[in-house]
Amino acid sequence: MPTTFRLIFGALVLAGAVYGAMLLLAEVPATPEATAIRIAPERFLTPEPANVPGS
């Protein structure tokens, strides 16, 4: 295996490991609200129905 390929592949693997660790660490202070938004985001993005008198 060429040395250049091994260096590039190793750098990509290391970058992926760092990125995965960052994603895992970002989940630690998760609140119930953040968990609910992650599970059902459409429920939080839809606007409230307009409160129109007489409808």
PyMOL Python script that loads the backbone (N, CA, C, O; Angstrom):
from pymol import cmd

cmd.read_pdbstr("""\
ATOM      1  N   MET A   1       0.858  -1.184   0.000  1.00  0.00           N
ATOM      2  CA  MET A   1       0.000   0.000   0.000  1.00  0.00           C
ATOM      3  C   MET A   1       0.898   1.239   0.000  1.00  0.00           C
ATOM      4  O   MET A   1       1.827   1.325   0.802  1.00  0.00           O
ATOM      5  N   PRO A   2       0.638   2.172  -0.867  1.00  0.00           N
ATOM      6  CA  PRO A   2       1.498   3.356  -0.925  1.00  0.00           C
ATOM      7  C   PRO A   2       1.433   4.155   0.376  1.00  0.00           C
ATOM      8  O   PRO A   2       0.395   4.215   1.036  1.00  0.00           O
ATOM      9  N   THR A   3       2.550   4.758   0.723  1.00  0.00           N
ATOM     10  CA  THR A   3       2.614   5.524   1.968  1.00  0.00           C
ATOM     11  C   THR A   3       1.669   6.713   1.932  1.00  0.00           C
ATOM     12  O   THR A   3       1.039   7.040   2.939  1.00  0.00           O
ATOM     13  N   THR A   4       1.566   7.368   0.770  1.00  0.00           N
ATOM     14  CA  THR A   4       0.682   8.523   0.669  1.00  0.00           C
ATOM     15  C   THR A   4      -0.758   8.117   0.928  1.00  0.00           C
ATOM     16  O   THR A   4      -1.489   8.808   1.638  1.00  0.00           O
ATOM     17  N   PHE A   5      -1.163   6.991   0.350  1.00  0.00           N
ATOM     18  CA  PHE A   5      -2.527   6.518   0.566  1.00  0.00           C
ATOM     19  C   PHE A   5      -2.768   6.212   2.038  1.00  0.00           C
ATOM     20  O   PHE A   5      -3.834   6.520   2.571  1.00  0.00           O
ATOM     21  N   ARG A   6      -1.775   5.603   2.702  1.00  0.00           N
ATOM     22  CA  ARG A   6      -1.935   5.273   4.119  1.00  0.00           C
ATOM     23  C   ARG A   6      -2.037   6.537   4.958  1.00  0.00           C
ATOM     24  O   ARG A   6      -2.799   6.575   5.923  1.00  0.00           O
ATOM     25  N   LEU A   7      -1.285   7.569   4.606  1.00  0.00           N
ATOM     26  CA  LEU A   7      -1.364   8.824   5.356  1.00  0.00           C
ATOM     27  C   LEU A   7      -2.730   9.483   5.183  1.00  0.00           C
ATOM     28  O   LEU A   7      -3.334   9.944   6.152  1.00  0.00           O
ATOM     29  N   ILE A   8      -3.210   9.522   3.941  1.00  0.00           N
ATOM     30  CA  ILE A   8      -4.510  10.143   3.686  1.00  0.00           C
ATOM     31  C   ILE A   8      -5.614   9.343   4.365  1.00  0.00           C
ATOM     32  O   ILE A   8      -6.505   9.921   4.988  1.00  0.00           O
ATOM     33  N   PHE A   9      -5.563   8.025   4.250  1.00  0.00           N
ATOM     34  CA  PHE A   9      -6.579   7.180   4.870  1.00  0.00           C
ATOM     35  C   PHE A   9      -6.545   7.326   6.390  1.00  0.00           C
ATOM     36  O   PHE A   9      -7.597   7.392   7.025  1.00  0.00           O
ATOM     37  N   GLY A  10      -5.371   7.375   6.968  1.00  0.00           N
ATOM     38  CA  GLY A  10      -5.263   7.560   8.415  1.00  0.00           C
ATOM     39  C   GLY A  10      -5.809   8.902   8.866  1.00  0.00           C
ATOM     40  O   GLY A  10      -6.453   9.000   9.910  1.00  0.00           O
ATOM     41  N   ALA A  11      -5.549   9.937   8.075  1.00  0.00           N
ATOM     42  CA  ALA A  11      -6.075  11.257   8.424  1.00  0.00           C
ATOM     43  C   ALA A  11      -7.598  11.265   8.363  1.00  0.00           C
ATOM     44  O   ALA A  11      -8.250  11.869   9.215  1.00  0.00           O
ATOM     45  N   LEU A  12      -8.169  10.596   7.360  1.00  0.00           N
ATOM     46  CA  LEU A  12      -9.629  10.535   7.261  1.00  0.00           C
ATOM     47  C   LEU A  12     -10.229   9.754   8.428  1.00  0.00           C
ATOM     48  O   LEU A  12     -11.246  10.158   8.990  1.00  0.00           O
ATOM     49  N   VAL A  13      -9.604   8.647   8.788  1.00  0.00           N
ATOM     50  CA  VAL A  13     -10.105   7.858   9.919  1.00  0.00           C
ATOM     51  C   VAL A  13     -10.021   8.670  11.206  1.00  0.00           C
ATOM     52  O   VAL A  13     -10.954   8.658  12.009  1.00  0.00           O
ATOM     53  N   LEU A  14      -8.914   9.374  11.406  1.00  0.00           N
ATOM     54  CA  LEU A  14      -8.762  10.188  12.607  1.00  0.00           C
ATOM     55  C   LEU A  14      -9.789  11.319  12.632  1.00  0.00           C
ATOM     56  O   LEU A  14     -10.368  11.614  13.677  1.00  0.00           O
ATOM     57  N   ALA A  15     -10.012  11.951  11.478  1.00  0.00           N
ATOM     58  CA  ALA A  15     -11.006  13.022  11.420  1.00  0.00           C
ATOM     59  C   ALA A  15     -12.400  12.474  11.714  1.00  0.00           C
ATOM     60  O   ALA A  15     -13.184  13.121  12.408  1.00  0.00           O
ATOM     61  N   GLY A  16     -12.711  11.298  11.197  1.00  0.00           N
ATOM     62  CA  GLY A  16     -14.011  10.698  11.485  1.00  0.00           C
ATOM     63  C   GLY A  16     -14.171  10.356  12.951  1.00  0.00           C
ATOM     64  O   GLY A  16     -15.254  10.524  13.511  1.00  0.00           O
ATOM     65  N   ALA A  17     -13.111   9.879  13.579  1.00  0.00           N
ATOM     66  CA  ALA A  17     -13.185   9.557  15.010  1.00  0.00           C
ATOM     67  C   ALA A  17     -13.398  10.817  15.841  1.00  0.00           C
ATOM     68  O   ALA A  17     -14.186  10.813  16.787  1.00  0.00           O
ATOM     69  N   VAL A  18     -12.698  11.894  15.491  1.00  0.00           N
ATOM     70  CA  VAL A  18     -12.872  13.153  16.222  1.00  0.00           C
ATOM     71  C   VAL A  18     -14.282  13.683  16.018  1.00  0.00           C
ATOM     72  O   VAL A  18     -14.909  14.158  16.964  1.00  0.00           O
ATOM     73  N   TYR A  19     -14.786  13.606  14.789  1.00  0.00           N
ATOM     74  CA  TYR A  19     -16.134  14.082  14.507  1.00  0.00           C
ATOM     75  C   TYR A  19     -17.169  13.258  15.273  1.00  0.00           C
ATOM     76  O   TYR A  19     -18.108  13.820  15.837  1.00  0.00           O
ATOM     77  N   GLY A  20     -17.011  11.949  15.300  1.00  0.00           N
ATOM     78  CA  GLY A  20     -17.938  11.105  16.048  1.00  0.00           C
ATOM     79  C   GLY A  20     -17.897  11.402  17.534  1.00  0.00           C
ATOM     80  O   GLY A  20     -18.938  11.424  18.190  1.00  0.00           O
ATOM     81  N   ALA A  21     -16.705  11.630  18.075  1.00  0.00           N
ATOM     82  CA  ALA A  21     -16.602  11.971  19.495  1.00  0.00           C
ATOM     83  C   ALA A  21     -17.271  13.308  19.785  1.00  0.00           C
ATOM     84  O   ALA A  21     -17.908  13.469  20.826  1.00  0.00           O
ATOM     85  N   MET A  22     -17.133  14.266  18.874  1.00  0.00           N
ATOM     86  CA  MET A  22     -17.801  15.553  19.070  1.00  0.00           C
ATOM     87  C   MET A  22     -19.311  15.383  19.064  1.00  0.00           C
ATOM     88  O   MET A  22     -20.005  16.003  19.871  1.00  0.00           O
ATOM     89  N   LEU A  23     -19.830  14.553  18.167  1.00  0.00           N
ATOM     90  CA  LEU A  23     -21.275  14.330  18.133  1.00  0.00           C
ATOM     91  C   LEU A  23     -21.751  13.666  19.416  1.00  0.00           C
ATOM     92  O   LEU A  23     -22.805  14.020  19.945  1.00  0.00           O
ATOM     93  N   LEU A  24     -20.983  12.705  19.919  1.00  0.00           N
ATOM     94  CA  LEU A  24     -21.377  12.035  21.160  1.00  0.00           C
ATOM     95  C   LEU A  24     -21.328  13.007  22.335  1.00  0.00           C
ATOM     96  O   LEU A  24     -22.228  13.005  23.175  1.00  0.00           O
ATOM     97  N   LEU A  25     -20.296  13.830  22.402  1.00  0.00           N
ATOM     98  CA  LEU A  25     -20.182  14.764  23.520  1.00  0.00           C
ATOM     99  C   LEU A  25     -21.241  15.853  23.445  1.00  0.00           C
ATOM    100  O   LEU A  25     -21.644  16.386  24.479  1.00  0.00           O
ATOM    101  N   ALA A  26     -21.698  16.194  22.252  1.00  0.00           N
ATOM    102  CA  ALA A  26     -22.726  17.220  22.123  1.00  0.00           C
ATOM    103  C   ALA A  26     -24.069  16.725  22.639  1.00  0.00           C
ATOM    104  O   ALA A  26     -24.948  17.535  22.935  1.00  0.00           O
ATOM    105  N   GLU A  27     -24.247  15.401  22.753  1.00  0.00           N
ATOM    106  CA  GLU A  27     -25.521  14.866  23.221  1.00  0.00           C
ATOM    107  C   GLU A  27     -25.605  14.808  24.736  1.00  0.00           C
ATOM    108  O   GLU A  27     -26.682  14.543  25.272  1.00  0.00           O
ATOM    109  N   VAL A  28     -24.513  15.045  25.446  1.00  0.00           N
ATOM    110  CA  VAL A  28     -24.521  14.852  26.899  1.00  0.00           C
ATOM    111  C   VAL A  28     -25.486  15.805  27.595  1.00  0.00           C
ATOM    112  O   VAL A  28     -26.292  15.339  28.400  1.00  0.00           O
ATOM    113  N   PRO A  29     -25.453  17.130  27.332  1.00  0.00           N
ATOM    114  CA  PRO A  29     -26.377  18.010  28.050  1.00  0.00           C
ATOM    115  C   PRO A  29     -27.747  18.098  27.390  1.00  0.00           C
ATOM    116  O   PRO A  29     -28.339  19.176  27.337  1.00  0.00           O
ATOM    117  N   ALA A  30     -28.257  16.975  26.885  1.00  0.00           N
ATOM    118  CA  ALA A  30     -29.530  17.003  26.163  1.00  0.00           C
ATOM    119  C   ALA A  30     -30.678  17.156  27.153  1.00  0.00           C
ATOM    120  O   ALA A  30     -30.753  16.438  28.150  1.00  0.00           O
ATOM    121  N   THR A  31     -31.570  18.097  26.866  1.00  0.00           N
ATOM    122  CA  THR A  31     -32.754  18.307  27.697  1.00  0.00           C
ATOM    123  C   THR A  31     -33.926  17.530  27.102  1.00  0.00           C
ATOM    124  O   THR A  31     -33.876  17.157  25.930  1.00  0.00           O
ATOM    125  N   PRO A  32     -34.967  17.280  27.872  1.00  0.00           N
ATOM    126  CA  PRO A  32     -36.146  16.606  27.295  1.00  0.00           C
ATOM    127  C   PRO A  32     -36.737  17.361  26.110  1.00  0.00           C
ATOM    128  O   PRO A  32     -37.248  16.749  25.172  1.00  0.00           O
ATOM    129  N   GLU A  33     -36.669  18.705  26.151  1.00  0.00           N
ATOM    130  CA  GLU A  33     -37.203  19.472  25.022  1.00  0.00           C
ATOM    131  C   GLU A  33     -36.390  19.209  23.763  1.00  0.00           C
ATOM    132  O   GLU A  33     -36.953  19.039  22.682  1.00  0.00           O
ATOM    133  N   ALA A  34     -35.074  19.176  23.898  1.00  0.00           N
ATOM    134  CA  ALA A  34     -34.228  18.919  22.732  1.00  0.00           C
ATOM    135  C   ALA A  34     -34.464  17.516  22.203  1.00  0.00           C
ATOM    136  O   ALA A  34     -34.465  17.303  20.990  1.00  0.00           O
ATOM    137  N   THR A  35     -34.665  16.556  23.098  1.00  0.00           N
ATOM    138  CA  THR A  35     -34.942  15.188  22.661  1.00  0.00           C
ATOM    139  C   THR A  35     -36.267  15.132  21.919  1.00  0.00           C
ATOM    140  O   THR A  35     -36.377  14.450  20.901  1.00  0.00           O
ATOM    141  N   ALA A  36     -37.276  15.841  22.416  1.00  0.00           N
ATOM    142  CA  ALA A  36     -38.581  15.828  21.757  1.00  0.00           C
ATOM    143  C   ALA A  36     -38.496  16.480  20.380  1.00  0.00           C
ATOM    144  O   ALA A  36     -39.116  16.008  19.427  1.00  0.00           O
ATOM    145  N   ILE A  37     -37.729  17.564  20.277  1.00  0.00           N
ATOM    146  CA  ILE A  37     -37.590  18.225  18.975  1.00  0.00           C
ATOM    147  C   ILE A  37     -36.860  17.304  18.007  1.00  0.00           C
ATOM    148  O   ILE A  37     -37.184  17.270  16.820  1.00  0.00           O
ATOM    149  N   ARG A  38     -35.864  16.545  18.509  1.00  0.00           N
ATOM    150  CA  ARG A  38     -35.120  15.652  17.621  1.00  0.00           C
ATOM    151  C   ARG A  38     -35.993  14.487  17.171  1.00  0.00           C
ATOM    152  O   ARG A  38     -35.840  13.995  16.053  1.00  0.00           O
ATOM    153  N   ILE A  39     -36.910  14.039  18.035  1.00  0.00           N
ATOM    154  CA  ILE A  39     -37.750  12.894  17.670  1.00  0.00           C
ATOM    155  C   ILE A  39     -38.846  13.336  16.698  1.00  0.00           C
ATOM    156  O   ILE A  39     -39.083  12.660  15.697  1.00  0.00           O
ATOM    157  N   ALA A  40     -39.516  14.458  16.974  1.00  0.00           N
ATOM    158  CA  ALA A  40     -40.650  14.895  16.151  1.00  0.00           C
ATOM    159  C   ALA A  40     -40.490  16.376  15.819  1.00  0.00           C
ATOM    160  O   ALA A  40     -41.183  17.210  16.403  1.00  0.00           O
ATOM    161  N   PRO A  41     -39.588  16.722  14.890  1.00  0.00           N
ATOM    162  CA  PRO A  41     -39.380  18.152  14.614  1.00  0.00           C
ATOM    163  C   PRO A  41     -40.576  18.813  13.950  1.00  0.00           C
ATOM    164  O   PRO A  41     -40.786  20.016  14.107  1.00  0.00           O
ATOM    165  N   GLU A  42     -41.372  18.030  13.202  1.00  0.00           N
ATOM    166  CA  GLU A  42     -42.491  18.668  12.497  1.00  0.00           C
ATOM    167  C   GLU A  42     -43.514  19.221  13.478  1.00  0.00           C
ATOM    168  O   GLU A  42     -44.237  20.162  13.149  1.00  0.00           O
ATOM    169  N   ARG A  43     -43.588  18.651  14.678  1.00  0.00           N
ATOM    170  CA  ARG A  43     -44.551  19.136  15.658  1.00  0.00           C
ATOM    171  C   ARG A  43     -44.172  20.519  16.152  1.00  0.00           C
ATOM    172  O   ARG A  43     -45.038  21.287  16.570  1.00  0.00           O
ATOM    173  N   PHE A  44     -42.890  20.845  16.110  1.00  0.00           N
ATOM    174  CA  PHE A  44     -42.435  22.133  16.618  1.00  0.00           C
ATOM    175  C   PHE A  44     -42.277  23.162  15.498  1.00  0.00           C
ATOM    176  O   PHE A  44     -42.097  24.348  15.774  1.00  0.00           O
ATOM    177  N   LEU A  45     -42.341  22.730  14.261  1.00  0.00           N
ATOM    178  CA  LEU A  45     -42.168  23.656  13.146  1.00  0.00           C
ATOM    179  C   LEU A  45     -43.494  24.136  12.577  1.00  0.00           C
ATOM    180  O   LEU A  45     -43.538  25.170  11.911  1.00  0.00           O
ATOM    181  N   THR A  46     -44.587  23.398  12.829  1.00  0.00           N
ATOM    182  CA  THR A  46     -45.876  23.811  12.277  1.00  0.00           C
ATOM    183  C   THR A  46     -46.406  24.986  13.083  1.00  0.00           C
ATOM    184  O   THR A  46     -46.338  24.963  14.312  1.00  0.00           O
ATOM    185  N   PRO A  47     -46.930  26.011  12.425  1.00  0.00           N
ATOM    186  CA  PRO A  47     -47.436  27.175  13.162  1.00  0.00           C
ATOM    187  C   PRO A  47     -48.719  26.835  13.911  1.00  0.00           C
ATOM    188  O   PRO A  47     -49.449  25.914  13.546  1.00  0.00           O
ATOM    189  N   GLU A  48     -48.968  27.588  14.948  1.00  0.00           N
ATOM    190  CA  GLU A  48     -50.218  27.422  15.693  1.00  0.00           C
ATOM    191  C   GLU A  48     -51.386  27.846  14.796  1.00  0.00           C
ATOM    192  O   GLU A  48     -51.243  28.768  13.993  1.00  0.00           O
ATOM    193  N   PRO A  49     -52.541  27.182  14.927  1.00  0.00           N
ATOM    194  CA  PRO A  49     -53.704  27.631  14.153  1.00  0.00           C
ATOM    195  C   PRO A  49     -54.128  29.028  14.595  1.00  0.00           C
ATOM    196  O   PRO A  49     -54.082  29.363  15.779  1.00  0.00           O
ATOM    197  N   ALA A  50     -54.534  29.818  13.636  1.00  0.00           N
ATOM    198  CA  ALA A  50     -54.908  31.197  13.930  1.00  0.00           C
ATOM    199  C   ALA A  50     -56.158  31.216  14.801  1.00  0.00           C
ATOM    200  O   ALA A  50     -57.116  30.483  14.557  1.00  0.00           O
ATOM    201  N   ASN A  51     -56.129  32.068  15.818  1.00  0.00           N
ATOM    202  CA  ASN A  51     -57.264  32.202  16.728  1.00  0.00           C
ATOM    203  C   ASN A  51     -58.190  33.273  16.168  1.00  0.00           C
ATOM    204  O   ASN A  51     -58.154  34.425  16.602  1.00  0.00           O
ATOM    205  N   VAL A  52     -59.027  32.885  15.195  1.00  0.00           N
ATOM    206  CA  VAL A  52     -59.906  33.830  14.517  1.00  0.00           C
ATOM    207  C   VAL A  52     -61.277  33.752  15.170  1.00  0.00           C
ATOM    208  O   VAL A  52     -61.859  32.670  15.235  1.00  0.00           O
ATOM    209  N   PRO A  53     -61.808  34.868  15.654  1.00  0.00           N
ATOM    210  CA  PRO A  53     -63.150  34.826  16.256  1.00  0.00           C
ATOM    211  C   PRO A  53     -64.205  34.442  15.226  1.00  0.00           C
ATOM    212  O   PRO A  53     -64.151  34.874  14.075  1.00  0.00           O
ATOM    213  N   GLY A  54     -65.154  33.633  15.648  1.00  0.00           N
ATOM    214  CA  GLY A  54     -66.257  33.256  14.773  1.00  0.00           C
ATOM    215  C   GLY A  54     -65.969  32.051  13.910  1.00  0.00           C
ATOM    216  O   GLY A  54     -66.801  31.700  13.075  1.00  0.00           O
ATOM    217  N   SER A  55     -64.824  31.396  14.071  1.00  0.00           N
ATOM    218  CA  SER A  55     -64.536  30.236  13.240  1.00  0.00           C
ATOM    219  C   SER A  55     -64.787  28.961  14.013  1.00  0.00           C
ATOM    220  O   SER A  55     -64.599  27.868  13.479  1.00  0.00           O
TER     221      SER A  55
END
""", "prot")
cmd.dss("prot")
cmd.show_as("cartoon", "prot")
cmd.util.cbc("prot")
cmd.orient("prot")
